Amino acid sequence: MKRTLVIALALLAAGAGVAGGLYWWRVGRFLESTDNAYVQADISVVSPKIQGYVREIRVAENQRVRAGDVLVVIEDRDFAARRAEAEAQLAAQQAAITTIEDEIVQQQAMIAQAEAAVTSAEADRLRAQQDLARYRTLAESAVASRQRLETAEAEARKGDAALLKAKAGLAAERNRLPVLGSQKQEAQAKLGQLRAALELARIDLDDTVIRAPVDGVVGNRSVQVGQLVKPGTQLLAVVPLPEVYIVANFKETQVQRMRPGQRVSITVDAFPGRAIAGTVESFAPASGSEFSLLPPENATGNFTKIVQRLPVRIAVPAANPLAGLLRPGLSVVAEVDTREADGSAVGSLLGASAPALRTASAR
């Protein structure tokens, strides 16, 4: 009986070993797992674009908000006054342009008047020239006196001078028209500048009301009423829950058979026993050490080879058992089933072929 029990146990152990070996050969050797993985989200850090004192805070810590909801209001009296000043300057400049346009119309009338004066001066000169010709003929026949001839000559010279004066006046009036045109262009350019200044003032006034950029939950609120804030001051953060994903840092020796689209089993430390399914979405363009504050300098004498890790982004479906419960920063265990592939090679993403990766792994 004892011998039979020993044989049964031996057969059972052998069967379990064979079953385990078959499972490893068919499934286990294709599973790549890491506990260096965390829940992540595209967190929006909210900061003001202007400087001012906080007048009102309309959200509480951990409050859910929608895109466009008012979060913080900054005192806007200064900005409202600047907008009013910009509007007044714009109105004054528009009035100045209207004045220049009226001057252009008036100048055109002055040019017409000067042209009429030239025409009148030409007529007077022609009459004086004709009188001079007649009196010269009469003076040669001794019919007209020498004094009358000299008077006619003087009138002719006055006619010539008057014509020159009228033409000079016409030229001056015509030359003033381009000057007014240049003044109008300058005024219009300044008008555009003032319109831009008014738009900036309106934008600054609108920026006194800070709104939520995305749907999510408010967190890390550090702003207080009456606080002086400046551009870049972190007021709070909006976490776009439940839109989260997983970033798993796999060893470089694990990514040989990984492909986008492969299924991932995810276990969250905060919720043991409740696994969720994910999908490999993409691979980082470089290892984590390359993006660190002080990247390693391997061209040194004290080189020590360390297995690098490659961040892998894993998509989590919206309809998962832990929807709404996952929070960025939670630790997870990610297990990728590498039996499925879409034909793209991670080796090409890393700049190396699959044989090269196998060689590096063997070393």
Secondary structure by P-SEA (a helix, b strand, c coil): caaaaaaaaaaaaaaaaaaaaaaaacccccbbbbccbbbbcbbbbbbbccccccccccccccccccccccccccccaaaaaaaaaaaaaaaaaaaaaaaaaaaaaaaaaaaaaaaaaaaaaaaaaaaaaaaaaaaaaaaaaccccaaaaaaaaaaaaaaaaaaaaaaaaaaaaaaaaaaaaaaaaaaaaaaaaaaaaaaaaaaaaaacbbbbccbbbbcccccccccccccccccbbbbcccbbbbbbbccccccccccccbbbbbbbcccccbbbbbbbccccccccccccccccccccccccccbbbbbbbbbbbccccccccccccbbbbbbbbccccccccccccccccaaaaaaaaac
